[in-house]
Amino acid sequence: MNVKEKPEKQLSPMAKKFHRPILRQLMQSPVYPALRAVCEGNELPAYDAAEEFMRQVCENLDRLMDAANGPKQSLSVLEKETAKQEERLEQLHELLNRHDPSQPDPRLEKKILRLANRAESKVRQLDALEKMVEDNLLHHQEQVEAVLSAAGQAAMEKADETAQILLSRGTDPGNMRPDTLNGQLLQKVRQNEQLVKISQYLGRLREMMRVKRKNATVYGRGEKYGLELGNRLRSVLSSEFGPLAAPETIPIFLRKYQRGALLQHQRREKVCKGQGDKIVCLDESGSTMQNGGDNAAWGKAVAYALLDVTGFHRRNFALIHFSDEDDFRTDIFRPGQYAPEDVLSSASTFLNGGTDYETPLREAFRLMETGEFRQADVVFITDGECRVSEPFVQELRKKKAAMGFTITGILMDQATPGMKFTLAPFCDEIYRISELGGQQVAERLLTGRI
């Protein structure tokens, strides 16, 4: 997509000497490439960015106008004098249409000459005024750049927020058109600051997963270790496609394909765990809302990214929100049976209170024992320490041995690096934000599952 400007003759003095320099300065700013990358081809982020940019500019319009006007009000005078010049040229055009060289009218000719001279002298005056406006803007360049830089940055943040909210939706995340569903989604999310934060984290995670899925190949993880006969076209040796080069030998290739007699690579495929049903135990104690609620938002974003993974693999997903003893909520998402509104309702839940590990794990045991989540793995996301009773430790050990599930622990411990984790002896993997950072933890957790 290329930016196109209107022809010079179609622009007013305000557009030529004030609006156009503003837009050109924005397009030359460091933020513009990033802004364009988010907005290009995405209608709603582009609309929101344009609206935010205009709002910021309008709030500082007096400062920008003063910079362009200078002490002599050059821009305002230029606009008024240009309007007068246009009226004068229209009058001159009418007089010339009335003039008939075959029937000279001295009074009319004198009037035409006087009006033409005035128009010519006004052209020089307008040129001088335009030069003064340009000099004024150049003299106040730093002030103008500061306003436009802030407006461009605000537009970028607004566009990115809109894009992340739309990317975080449960269905058709690539749709950024101004339809009813997107409008309702944006309205609901923006009413809750915490939902906006969750969307920003989740949108980036979903975009990361989308790119990885797009770049992945069906047999990309396997190791070549031999040759075999078959008709798996992605693994067929390039030499086997030779018969397709000539019409008379195409039937040879087709017969070998039908019989599964094409020579192809044999691959040893890695067994990927984590692509089954998932139960996520999410800590929603009051401490997760400290420091602006980043831990609460990040934890939910990771949980709903895992929901996206299980949905992609047509598996069941359960999210157990927990805090104090017996204070929990369980949301179950079955593939193809939930809508974005269900995810929003789940994301709006926040329990507050203390931290108790036994309650969510007992709920996870219950889900596994009912049969629907018999083969599920558990992901446990928390930011705090919690003691568990010895009887429960014994029960957990027996349940894990009997059911064969795995536990992945995610510790949001950036505020308390090295914190002890009561469930550490029972975890197959533990990820600490204090060691890897939130983005790296999320990528490591999700990469083996997408």
N, C-alpha and C positions, 0 to 999 in steps of 0.2 A: 504494500500500500504506500503510495507516494502522496506527500502533501502538495496540494495545488492552491495557488493564490489567484484571486480574481484579477483581471486585467487592470492596469493602472488607471485607465480612464473611468472605470466603474467605481473607484474608491473615493470616498469623501476625504477632505483634509484631515478629519479626526481619525479616519481609518488608516490613512497613509502615514501620518506623522505621530500617531499615538498608539492605536490598536496594533498595527503591524509590527512596530518595534518591540512591543511587549511580547507578542507571540514569537518573534524571531529570537528574542533574548531567552525565552523559555526553552526554545528548541536548541539553543546553544549551551544550555546549562548542563552540568554533570548528571542531574537527576532525570533528564529527558529520555535517555536510552532505556533506563529501567521502567519509567512510566509508560513508554511506548510498548515495551515488551509485555507488560501486564494488560494494557488496554487494546492492543491491535487485534481486531477480530472478535473482541469480547465486548458486547454492547453495554451491559450493565456496569461493569467496572469503568468503561470509557465515559458513560453518562455521569456517573458519580464523581469521577475525577474532574470532568469539565465543570460540573456544578460547584464542587469544592474550590476549584481554582478561581472561578468567577466570584464566589462569595468572599474569598480572601482578598482578591483584587479590589472588589467594591468596598470592603471595609477600609482599605487604604487608598481609596480613589482620590481623596483630597490631597494626600501627599504626592501621589503620582501627577496629578493635574498641576500642582504648584511647581513640581520639578520641570514639567514641560512648558508651563506658562512663563516662568521667570518673572522678574520685576515688572516687565512691560505687558504682561498678560498676552504674550505672543500667540499662543494657541487659540485662545478665545477670540482674539482679533482676527486671526487667520480664518477661523470658521465663519465669522460674520462677514468679512470682506469677500470670501469665496462665494457666499450666498448672494451678495450684491452683484458680484461679477457674473454669476450665472443668469441673474435677471437681466443685466445689461446685455449679455450676449443673445438672450432670447429676443430682446427688443431690437437689437441690430439685425438679427435673422429676419424678423417680421418686416423691418424697413427695406431690407434687401429684396425680399419677395415682392414688395410693392413697387420697387424701382424698375422702370422700363427705359432702357437705353434709347429706344426709338422715339420716346416722348420725354425728353429731359425735364426734370422738375428741380430748379435750383434750390428751393427751400428744402426739399427732401434730401437732395445730395449733400447739402450743408449739414443737415442733421445727422446723416449717416457718417460723414467725415468726423464730426465732433464726437459722436458716440464711439467710433472706431478708435480714435486717439485716446479717449478715456479708458477704453478697454485695454489698449496696448500698454498704457502707463500703469494700469492696475496689475497687469501680468508681472511687471518688474517688482511692484510692491509685494505681491504674493510670494514671489521667489525669495525676497528678502525675509519675509515673515517665516517661511518654511526653514530657511537657513538658521534663523534665530531659535526656532523650536528645536532643531537638531542640536545646536550648540548648548541650549539649556539642558537637554537630556544628557548630553555628554558631560556637562559640568556636574550634574547630579547623578552620575552613573552608579556610584557606590550605593547611594540611597535607593535608587530604582532596583538595582540588583538584589539588595537585601530583601525588599518587598517581594520581588518575583521569585527569589530563591525559597522564601518561606511559603509562598503560595504553591510553588511546584512541589515542595516536599509534602505539604498538606494534601495536595491532590494525589501524590504517589501513595501516601498512607491510606487515603480513603479508597483508592482503586484496589490496593492490596487487600484491605479489609473486606471489601465486597467480593473479590475473587476468592479469598480463603473461605468466606461463609458459603459461597456457592459450591466450592470444591468439597466442602465438608458435608454436603447433603448426602443422604443415603442412596438416592437413585439418580442416574444420569448426571454425574458431577461435572461433565464438560459443558452442560447447557448453561450459558450465561446470557440468555435472551430475556427481554423484559416481558415475561409471561406472568400469569396470575400466581402460579405456584412459587416462582422466584420472588415475586413481590411480597407475598405473605411470609416466606422464609426470612427475607431480609428484615421485615418489620418485626417479627417475633424475636429474632436473635438480637437485634439492636435495642430491644427493650430491656435486655439483661446484660450487663457488662461482663459477667462471668461467661455467658454463652459466647460473647464475641471473642474472649480469650481462648476458649476451647476451640472455636472455629479456626482461629489463626494457627494454633498448633496442629489441629487435625487436618486442615487444608494442606499444609506443607507435607504432612506424613502421607496423605493420600496421593498427592502429586508425585512424591518419591516412589510410592508403590506402583503408580501408573506407569512411570518411566521404566522402572525395573521390569515390569511385566511386558511392556512393549518391546524392550531390548532383549528379553530372554528368548531362547530357542527351546523347542521341545526336548531336545537331547543335549542341551548345553551343559548339563551337570555331569554327564557320563564320561567315562574314560575309555578310549578306543583300546581294544585288546585283541582283535582278530577280525576275520571276515566270515560272512555267512551269506546264504541265499534268502531273498525275500523281495518284498515290493514296498518297503518303507522309503518313499522317495527322498526324504530328508537325509537318509543315510546311504543312498545308492552312490557307488563310485562314479565319478564324472565320465570315465571311459565308457560306461554302460549306456550313456545317452548318445553315443555316436550314431546309431542307426536312425535317430530322428533328423539327421542332417539331410537325408535324401528321401523323397516320397516312396521310392520302391522298397526301402528297407524299414520303413515305419512299422509294417505288420510284424516284423521280427521282434522289435522292442515290445509291442503290445502283447504278443504271445508270451514272452518271458515275464512281463508284468503280471498277466493273468495267472500264470503258473507259480508266481512267486519265485522266479528263477534268476532275478537280477542280483548281481554281486554287490553286497553292501557291507558297511562297517558294523562290526559287532561291538556293543558298548556295555560296560559294566556300570550300571546305574547306582547312584547313592540312594540309600533309603532315607527319605526326609520325614522326620517326625514333626509333630506340631501342626499338621494339616487336618486334624480331626476336630471333634467338638471341643469347645473351650468354655471354661468357667473362670471368670475374672473376679477376684475379691479386691474391691477398691476402698481404700481407707478414706473416709470422709469426716475425720475428726476435725475439731476446731483448728488445730495447728496447721492443717493444709491450706487454710485461708489466710495465714500470715503472709507478710510481704506481698500484698496485693492479690493473694490467691493463686499465685503461679503454680504451686504444687497441685492444687485442686484441679486447675485447668489442664495442666500437662498430663496428670494421671487419667483424667477422663478422655483426653484426646488419644492417648495410647490405647485405652480400653475400646474406644469406638473404631480405632484403626484395626484392632484385632477382630472386632465385629465385621469390618469390611472383609478381612481375610477369610473368616469362617463363612461369610455369605458367598464369597467368590468360589469356595470349595464346596458349597451346598451343605454346610454343617450347621449344627445347633450352637447357639451362643447364650450364655447366662452371665449377667452382671450382678454381683452381690455388693450393694453399697453397705458399708458397715461403719460403726463408731463405737458407742457404748455397748455394754453387755445387753443382748437381746434387742438392740436397736439396729435393725437392718431392713433393707428392701431388696427384693430379687426381681430383676427384669429378664424375661426370657425372649429371645429373638430366634424364630425358626426361619429357615431360608424361604424367601418369597412370601412371607406372611407378616411383614411389618412395613410401615411407611415412615417417611422422614419425621412425621409428627410424633411417632412413637419414640424415635431417637431423641427428639427435642425434649419430650416429656421426661425421659430418663436423664438427660443431661441437666435438666433444671432441678433435679433432686440434690439436696445437700442436707446431711443429717446433723452435723455439728457434734459437739460432745467430746467424750474421751476416746480411748482406743481399746478394743477387745478383739483378740485374734480367734478365740475359740468359737464365738458365735458364727462368723462367716464360714469357717471351715466345717462346722457341723452342718450348716446349710448346704455346703458343697457336697458333703457325704450323703445328705438326703437326696440331692439331685442325682447323684451317681447311682444310688440304690434304687431309684424309681425306674431305671432302665433306659430312659431317653438320653442320659448323659453317662452311660456306663463306660464308654471309652474316652471320656473327656480328660483333658489335662487342665491343671490349675495354674493361673498366673496371679501372684499375690503382690499388690502394689501398696506400699505404705511409706510413711515418713517418720514413724516413731518406733520406740521400743515398747514392748508389752510382755509381761510375764504370763506364762501359761502353767496350769497345774500339772503335777506329775501324772495323775490319772489320765489327763488329756494327752500328754506326751505318749503314754503307752498306747492309748486308743489310736492316735495318729499313726504311730509306727505299725500297728496291726492293719489299719485300713489301707495304708500305702502298700503294704506287702500283699494284702489280699486282692486289692483292686488293680494294682499295677499302674496307677496314674503318676504323672510327673508333676513337680511343683517348680515353677520359676519365680524367684523372688526379685522384685524391683524395689530398690531402696532410694527414696527421694531424700538423700542424706547430705545434700550440699551444705546445709547449715550445720550439720554435726558429722563431719567426715569420720569414718571408721566406727560408726555406731554399731553396737552389737545387734544381731538379728536372732531372735529366739528360735525361728524356724530354720535357721541355717543348716542344722544337721539333716533336715528332711528335704532340702532343696537340691534339685539336679543342676540348676544354674542360678547364679545371683548376679544381678547387674546393679552397680552403684553409680548414681549420678555424680557423686563427688570424685570418682575416678575417671569416668568417660565423658561426662556431660550429657545433658538430656537428649540432644539430637543423636549422638552416637549410640546411646542406650536404646533409643527407639528403633534406630536402623538395625542394630544387631538383633534385637528381639524380633523384628518383623521380617528381615531379609530371608531367614531360613524358613519362613512360613508362607510367603506370598507366591 
